Amino acid sequence: MTPERYARIALVALGFLTLIVFTGAAVRVTGSGLGCPNWPKCNTESLTPTEIHAPVAIEFGNRMLTFLVTASSVAALLFAWTRRPFRRDLFLLALILPIGVLTQAVIGGISVLVDLDYWWVMLHYLVSAALLIPAVLLVLRAREPGDVPRRPAAPDRLTAKAVWALAPLGFLTLFMGTAATAAGPHSGGEGTDDLVERLDIKGEETLDFVIHQHGAVATVLGMSVVGVWFLARRREAPRDLMDPLLLTGILLGSQGAIGGAQYAMELPDGLVWLHVVVATLTWLSLLWACFSAGWPSRVPASGPPDLAAPPPREPSVVA
């Protein structure tokens, strides 16, 4: 297995791990979460559906996609072992993927067995987002030529710290988004006429309250990304860092427009699904920026010396 081929395999695994997030969101917004009311069987009688209608097809289709996700993750692990030259870091990253997919399958099954309890459904999405972390890092490291790690793109340690500070803020934004969905009308059971308990912390005002908290955190994230982009630009960071930061800012701006539109239109299914999709893409872009910047402890405290600058003059000695 050559490094070039392995990089493509890692990218395929990342693609499937991302795709199943999109289909999982489709299950939620179409109310198909209990299309298969049992797990691991679709129902008490059969592993597969005994009758087909839209919610069943959507939920069972999402379950079937899990096999492709599992296959791509296992392939990334097996070929990391046969890749030449062998790299231990790639193998350990690839090992996380099938373990994470198995964990996700169990969490998804429990979510069905507890009738889509919102805490389990929130956990289901957040673990998916967390699983994208090693998947993105695996892709970026697999693209490195040979066994030489790519030089961090952050020009100095301050820039690297600023970029990495965006990661927990980004994950908090995702968490608040899942809470907003948990309090909203998309419980995952409306397509099958199942009554699912919703997040309730302020009575009838819960949804409006959580949405505004989510919006506030997302606004802070967006402003922070813009600030870090200007910092990186001032420090003359290379395109390897500037591009993902710019993409993250563009996606966050799009998210603001989508979020405002879906709030004004009272949360139509299609816009809610699009909001989840763009949120996932934004998270991927943010991870790309962080891993490109490099871990702060491995980045020099100050930037490389300006090779174009003239050497300092020797002090003249007056006889």
Contacts in CASP RR format, 6 or more apart in sequence:
PFRMAT RR
TARGET T0000
AUTHOR 0000-0000-0000
METHOD contacts of the structure
MODEL  1
MTPERYARIALVALGFLTLIVFTGAAVRVTGSGLGCPNWPKCNTESLTPT
EIHAPVAIEFGNRMLTFLVTASSVAALLFAWTRRPFRRDLFLLALILPIG
VLTQAVIGGISVLVDLDYWWVMLHYLVSAALLIPAVLLVLRAREPGDVPR
RPAAPDRLTAKAVWALAPLGFLTLFMGTAATAAGPHSGGEGTDDLVERLD
IKGEETLDFVIHQHGAVATVLGMSVVGVWFLARRREAPRDLMDPLLLTGI
LLGSQGAIGGAQYAMELPDGLVWLHVVVATLTWLSLLWACFSAGWPSRVP
ASGPPDLAAPPPREPSVVA
1 79 0 8 1.000
1 82 0 8 1.000
1 83 0 8 1.000
1 84 0 8 1.000
2 83 0 8 1.000
2 84 0 8 1.000
3 83 0 8 1.000
3 85 0 8 1.000
3 142 0 8 1.000
3 145 0 8 1.000
3 146 0 8 1.000
5 79 0 8 1.000
6 79 0 8 1.000
6 80 0 8 1.000
6 83 0 8 1.000
6 90 0 8 1.000
6 142 0 8 1.000
7 139 0 8 1.000
7 142 0 8 1.000
7 143 0 8 1.000
9 72 0 8 1.000
9 75 0 8 1.000
9 76 0 8 1.000
9 79 0 8 1.000
10 76 0 8 1.000
10 90 0 8 1.000
10 94 0 8 1.000
10 135 0 8 1.000
10 138 0 8 1.000
10 139 0 8 1.000
10 142 0 8 1.000
11 139 0 8 1.000
11 142 0 8 1.000
12 72 0 8 1.000
12 75 0 8 1.000
12 76 0 8 1.000
13 72 0 8 1.000
13 73 0 8 1.000
13 75 0 8 1.000
13 76 0 8 1.000
13 94 0 8 1.000
13 97 0 8 1.000
13 135 0 8 1.000
13 138 0 8 1.000
14 132 0 8 1.000
14 135 0 8 1.000
14 136 0 8 1.000
14 138 0 8 1.000
14 139 0 8 1.000
15 72 0 8 1.000
16 65 0 8 1.000
16 68 0 8 1.000
16 69 0 8 1.000
16 72 0 8 1.000
16 73 0 8 1.000
17 69 0 8 1.000
17 72 0 8 1.000
17 73 0 8 1.000
17 97 0 8 1.000
17 101 0 8 1.000
17 128 0 8 1.000
17 131 0 8 1.000
17 132 0 8 1.000
17 135 0 8 1.000
18 132 0 8 1.000
18 280 0 8 1.000
18 284 0 8 1.000
19 65 0 8 1.000
19 69 0 8 1.000
20 62 0 8 1.000
20 65 0 8 1.000
20 66 0 8 1.000
20 69 0 8 1.000
20 128 0 8 1.000
21 125 0 8 1.000
21 128 0 8 1.000
21 129 0 8 1.000
21 132 0 8 1.000
21 276 0 8 1.000
21 280 0 8 1.000
22 273 0 8 1.000
22 276 0 8 1.000
22 277 0 8 1.000
22 280 0 8 1.000
23 61 0 8 1.000
23 62 0 8 1.000
23 65 0 8 1.000
24 62 0 8 1.000
25 125 0 8 1.000
25 272 0 8 1.000
25 273 0 8 1.000
25 276 0 8 1.000
25 277 0 8 1.000
26 32 0 8 1.000
26 58 0 8 1.000
26 62 0 8 1.000
26 273 0 8 1.000
27 33 0 8 1.000
27 58 0 8 1.000
27 59 0 8 1.000
27 62 0 8 1.000
27 188 0 8 1.000
28 121 0 8 1.000
28 181 0 8 1.000
28 186 0 8 1.000
28 188 0 8 1.000
28 276 0 8 1.000
29 186 0 8 1.000
29 188 0 8 1.000
29 269 0 8 1.000
29 270 0 8 1.000
29 272 0 8 1.000
29 273 0 8 1.000
29 276 0 8 1.000
30 54 0 8 1.000
30 55 0 8 1.000
30 58 0 8 1.000
30 188 0 8 1.000
30 191 0 8 1.000
30 269 0 8 1.000
31 55 0 8 1.000
31 186 0 8 1.000
31 187 0 8 1.000
31 188 0 8 1.000
31 189 0 8 1.000
31 190 0 8 1.000
31 191 0 8 1.000
31 192 0 8 1.000
32 54 0 8 1.000
32 55 0 8 1.000
32 56 0 8 1.000
32 58 0 8 1.000
32 59 0 8 1.000
32 188 0 8 1.000
32 189 0 8 1.000
32 191 0 8 1.000
32 192 0 8 1.000
33 55 0 8 1.000
33 59 0 8 1.000
33 112 0 8 1.000
33 116 0 8 1.000
33 188 0 8 1.000
33 189 0 8 1.000
33 192 0 8 1.000
34 55 0 8 1.000
34 59 0 8 1.000
34 112 0 8 1.000
34 115 0 8 1.000
34 116 0 8 1.000
34 188 0 8 1.000
34 189 0 8 1.000
34 192 0 8 1.000
34 194 0 8 1.000
35 42 0 8 1.000
35 55 0 8 1.000
35 56 0 8 1.000
35 58 0 8 1.000
35 59 0 8 1.000
35 60 0 8 1.000
35 192 0 8 1.000
36 42 0 8 1.000
36 43 0 8 1.000
36 49 0 8 1.000
36 56 0 8 1.000
36 59 0 8 1.000
36 60 0 8 1.000
36 63 0 8 1.000
36 112 0 8 1.000
37 43 0 8 1.000
37 112 0 8 1.000
37 192 0 8 1.000
38 44 0 8 1.000
38 112 0 8 1.000
38 113 0 8 1.000
39 108 0 8 1.000
39 109 0 8 1.000
39 110 0 8 1.000
39 112 0 8 1.000
39 113 0 8 1.000
40 47 0 8 1.000
40 109 0 8 1.000
41 47 0 8 1.000
42 48 0 8 1.000
42 49 0 8 1.000
42 50 0 8 1.000
42 56 0 8 1.000
42 60 0 8 1.000
42 63 0 8 1.000
43 49 0 8 1.000
43 50 0 8 1.000
48 60 0 8 1.000
49 56 0 8 1.000
49 57 0 8 1.000
49 60 0 8 1.000
54 191 0 8 1.000
55 191 0 8 1.000
55 192 0 8 1.000
66 101 0 8 1.000
66 104 0 8 1.000
66 105 0 8 1.000
69 101 0 8 1.000
70 98 0 8 1.000
70 101 0 8 1.000
70 102 0 8 1.000
73 94 0 8 1.000
73 97 0 8 1.000
73 98 0 8 1.000
73 100 0 8 1.000
73 101 0 8 1.000
74 98 0 8 1.000
76 94 0 8 1.000
76 97 0 8 1.000
76 138 0 8 1.000
77 91 0 8 1.000
77 94 0 8 1.000
77 95 0 8 1.000
77 97 0 8 1.000
77 98 0 8 1.000
80 87 0 8 1.000
80 90 0 8 1.000
80 91 0 8 1.000
80 93 0 8 1.000
80 94 0 8 1.000
80 95 0 8 1.000
81 91 0 8 1.000
83 90 0 8 1.000
85 146 0 8 1.000
85 147 0 8 1.000
87 141 0 8 1.000
87 147 0 8 1.000
89 141 0 8 1.000
90 138 0 8 1.000
90 141 0 8 1.000
90 142 0 8 1.000
93 134 0 8 1.000
93 137 0 8 1.000
93 138 0 8 1.000
93 141 0 8 1.000
94 138 0 8 1.000
96 131 0 8 1.000
96 134 0 8 1.000
97 131 0 8 1.000
97 134 0 8 1.000
97 135 0 8 1.000
97 138 0 8 1.000
100 127 0 8 1.000
100 131 0 8 1.000
101 131 0 8 1.000
103 127 0 8 1.000
104 124 0 8 1.000
104 127 0 8 1.000
104 128 0 8 1.000
104 131 0 8 1.000
107 120 0 8 1.000
107 123 0 8 1.000
107 124 0 8 1.000
107 127 0 8 1.000
108 120 0 8 1.000
108 124 0 8 1.000
110 120 0 8 1.000
111 117 0 8 1.000
111 120 0 8 1.000
111 121 0 8 1.000
111 124 0 8 1.000
114 120 0 8 1.000
115 194 0 8 1.000
115 196 0 8 1.000
115 197 0 8 1.000
116 187 0 8 1.000
116 188 0 8 1.000
116 189 0 8 1.000
116 194 0 8 1.000
116 196 0 8 1.000
117 197 0 8 1.000
118 182 0 8 1.000
118 187 0 8 1.000
118 196 0 8 1.000
118 197 0 8 1.000
118 198 0 8 1.000
118 199 0 8 1.000
119 182 0 8 1.000
121 178 0 8 1.000
121 182 0 8 1.000
121 188 0 8 1.000
122 175 0 8 1.000
122 178 0 8 1.000
122 179 0 8 1.000
122 181 0 8 1.000
122 182 0 8 1.000
125 174 0 8 1.000
125 178 0 8 1.000
125 276 0 8 1.000
126 171 0 8 1.000
126 174 0 8 1.000
126 175 0 8 1.000
126 178 0 8 1.000
129 171 0 8 1.000
129 174 0 8 1.000
129 280 0 8 1.000
129 283 0 8 1.000
132 280 0 8 1.000
132 283 0 8 1.000
132 284 0 8 1.000
132 287 0 8 1.000
133 287 0 8 1.000
136 284 0 8 1.000
136 287 0 8 1.000
136 288 0 8 1.000
136 291 0 8 1.000
137 287 0 8 1.000
137 291 0 8 1.000
140 150 0 8 1.000
140 288 0 8 1.000
140 291 0 8 1.000
140 292 0 8 1.000
141 149 0 8 1.000
141 150 0 8 1.000
143 150 0 8 1.000
144 150 0 8 1.000
152 160 0 8 1.000
152 292 0 8 1.000
152 293 0 8 1.000
152 294 0 8 1.000
152 295 0 8 1.000
152 298 0 8 1.000
152 299 0 8 1.000
153 237 0 8 1.000
153 238 0 8 1.000
153 240 0 8 1.000
153 241 0 8 1.000
153 292 0 8 1.000
153 293 0 8 1.000
153 294 0 8 1.000
154 160 0 8 1.000
154 163 0 8 1.000
154 232 0 8 1.000
154 237 0 8 1.000
154 241 0 8 1.000
154 293 0 8 1.000
154 294 0 8 1.000
154 296 0 8 1.000
154 299 0 8 1.000
155 232 0 8 1.000
155 235 0 8 1.000
155 236 0 8 1.000
155 237 0 8 1.000
155 238 0 8 1.000
155 303 0 8 1.000
155 304 0 8 1.000
156 235 0 8 1.000
156 299 0 8 1.000
156 300 0 8 1.000
156 301 0 8 1.000
156 302 0 8 1.000
156 303 0 8 1.000
157 296 0 8 1.000
157 297 0 8 1.000
157 299 0 8 1.000
157 300 0 8 1.000
157 301 0 8 1.000
157 302 0 8 1.000
158 231 0 8 1.000
158 235 0 8 1.000
159 228 0 8 1.000
159 231 0 8 1.000
159 232 0 8 1.000
159 235 0 8 1.000
159 237 0 8 1.000
159 241 0 8 1.000
159 293 0 8 1.000
159 299 0 8 1.000
160 293 0 8 1.000
160 294 0 8 1.000
160 295 0 8 1.000
160 296 0 8 1.000
160 299 0 8 1.000
161 296 0 8 1.000
162 228 0 8 1.000
162 231 0 8 1.000
162 232 0 8 1.000
163 228 0 8 1.000
163 232 0 8 1.000
163 241 0 8 1.000
163 245 0 8 1.000
163 289 0 8 1.000
163 290 0 8 1.000
163 293 0 8 1.000
164 290 0 8 1.000
164 293 0 8 1.000
164 295 0 8 1.000
164 296 0 8 1.000
165 224 0 8 1.000
165 228 0 8 1.000
166 221 0 8 1.000
166 224 0 8 1.000
166 225 0 8 1.000
166 228 0 8 1.000
166 248 0 8 1.000
166 286 0 8 1.000
166 289 0 8 1.000
166 290 0 8 1.000
167 286 0 8 1.000
167 287 0 8 1.000
167 290 0 8 1.000
169 217 0 8 1.000
169 220 0 8 1.000
169 221 0 8 1.000
169 224 0 8 1.000
170 221 0 8 1.000
170 283 0 8 1.000
170 286 0 8 1.000
171 283 0 8 1.000
172 217 0 8 1.000
173 214 0 8 1.000
173 217 0 8 1.000
173 218 0 8 1.000
173 221 0 8 1.000
173 279 0 8 1.000
174 279 0 8 1.000
174 283 0 8 1.000
176 210 0 8 1.000
176 213 0 8 1.000
176 214 0 8 1.000
176 215 0 8 1.000
176 217 0 8 1.000
176 218 0 8 1.000
177 210 0 8 1.000
177 214 0 8 1.000
177 279 0 8 1.000
179 199 0 8 1.000
179 210 0 8 1.000
179 213 0 8 1.000
179 214 0 8 1.000
180 207 0 8 1.000
180 210 0 8 1.000
180 211 0 8 1.000
180 214 0 8 1.000
181 272 0 8 1.000
181 276 0 8 1.000
182 198 0 8 1.000
182 199 0 8 1.000
182 210 0 8 1.000
183 198 0 8 1.000
183 199 0 8 1.000
183 200 0 8 1.000
183 201 0 8 1.000
183 206 0 8 1.000
183 207 0 8 1.000
183 210 0 8 1.000
183 211 0 8 1.000
184 198 0 8 1.000
184 199 0 8 1.000
184 207 0 8 1.000
184 267 0 8 1.000
185 267 0 8 1.000
186 267 0 8 1.000
186 269 0 8 1.000
186 272 0 8 1.000
187 196 0 8 1.000
187 197 0 8 1.000
187 198 0 8 1.000
188 194 0 8 1.000
188 196 0 8 1.000
189 195 0 8 1.000
189 196 0 8 1.000
190 196 0 8 1.000
198 206 0 8 1.000
199 206 0 8 1.000
199 210 0 8 1.000
200 206 0 8 1.000
201 209 0 8 1.000
201 210 0 8 1.000
202 209 0 8 1.000
211 263 0 8 1.000
218 252 0 8 1.000
218 255 0 8 1.000
218 256 0 8 1.000
221 252 0 8 1.000
222 249 0 8 1.000
222 252 0 8 1.000
222 253 0 8 1.000
225 245 0 8 1.000
225 248 0 8 1.000
225 249 0 8 1.000
225 252 0 8 1.000
225 286 0 8 1.000
226 249 0 8 1.000
228 245 0 8 1.000
229 242 0 8 1.000
229 245 0 8 1.000
229 246 0 8 1.000
229 249 0 8 1.000
232 241 0 8 1.000
232 242 0 8 1.000
232 245 0 8 1.000
233 242 0 8 1.000
235 303 0 8 1.000
240 292 0 8 1.000
241 289 0 8 1.000
241 292 0 8 1.000
241 293 0 8 1.000
244 285 0 8 1.000
244 286 0 8 1.000
244 288 0 8 1.000
244 289 0 8 1.000
244 292 0 8 1.000
245 289 0 8 1.000
247 285 0 8 1.000
247 288 0 8 1.000
248 282 0 8 1.000
248 285 0 8 1.000
248 286 0 8 1.000
248 289 0 8 1.000
251 278 0 8 1.000
251 281 0 8 1.000
251 282 0 8 1.000
251 285 0 8 1.000
252 282 0 8 1.000
254 278 0 8 1.000
255 275 0 8 1.000
255 278 0 8 1.000
255 279 0 8 1.000
255 282 0 8 1.000
258 271 0 8 1.000
258 274 0 8 1.000
258 275 0 8 1.000
258 278 0 8 1.000
259 271 0 8 1.000
259 275 0 8 1.000
261 271 0 8 1.000
262 268 0 8 1.000
262 271 0 8 1.000
262 272 0 8 1.000
262 275 0 8 1.000
265 271 0 8 1.000
293 299 0 8 1.000
END
